[in-house]
Amino acid sequence: MDSTSPSPLVAGAAPGTEDRELFFTRLFDAPRELVFRAWTDREQLMKWWGPQGHAVTFLAMDLRPGGAWRKCMRSAQGSEYWRHGTYLEIVEPERLVFTYLSDDPESDPEHETVVTMIFEDRGAKTLMTFRQREFQSIAERNSHRGGWASCMDRFAAWLAPA
């Protein structure tokens, strides 16, 4: 698959998981080191980390286990959405684990989840396995599915060669 038609998310439940987990894989047309760096470099994250139509206007990162991150996304209509968490595990270029929590109880329940991303080398491409758990409900999980899918489309476009 070329960079003009990004790989769709392959979603489903991981074996042995409950309904309160978001799980998908996606193949990116970029080497693993570049994909991992794009998730850990503030300047790059500012360009694409959020759903379509949202700009990251603030991002602070202390990229180390136990370090915090915080971001603000602004919609095209001007609404701001604040998110934050803590890095739990960073294994370059293989694995990134962090907590994820919304500061906006109206738009997203105040419930901490854990995001785990595994990056596997596929030659000049990278297979990313994404897992976010434990949501309080299936509805909460589903509300994140669309946002992450849109974010991954933006990420694939960011990685595409000019």
C-alpha positions, 0 to 999 in steps of 0.5 A: 500500500502506498503513502497516498492510501494509508492502511485502515485500522484493523480493529477488534478485541484482543484475545481474552480482552473485555469490551472496555478495551480499544484495540487496533493495528495499522501499517505505516509507510515509514521505518520504525525509528521514524514512527517512534520518533514522531510519537516522542518528539514534541515538535512533530506531535504538535503537527498531527496529534489529534483528530481531523479539524483539531490543532494542538495549541499546547504540548508539554512533555517530560519524556521519561518513565514517571514523566508527565505530558499535557496537551490542548487541542482546539477544534475548528469551532474554537473549543479546547480539549485538554488531556494529560497523563504520565509516561509509564514505559519508553523502550525506543523504538519498540514500545510506548506506554502512557496514561490518558486522562481528560480534563474535560468531564463534559466532553470525556469522562474523567477516567484514566486509561492506559495506552500501549503502542507496540512498533514492529519493524516491517522493512521500510514500514512499521506495524503499530499495535494500539491498545487503550484500556480500561474504559468504564463503558462500551460507549466511552470506548467507542467515543475514542475509536473515531478520534484515534482513527482520525488521528491515525489518518493525520499521522499517516499523512504526516509520515508520507513523503512529500 
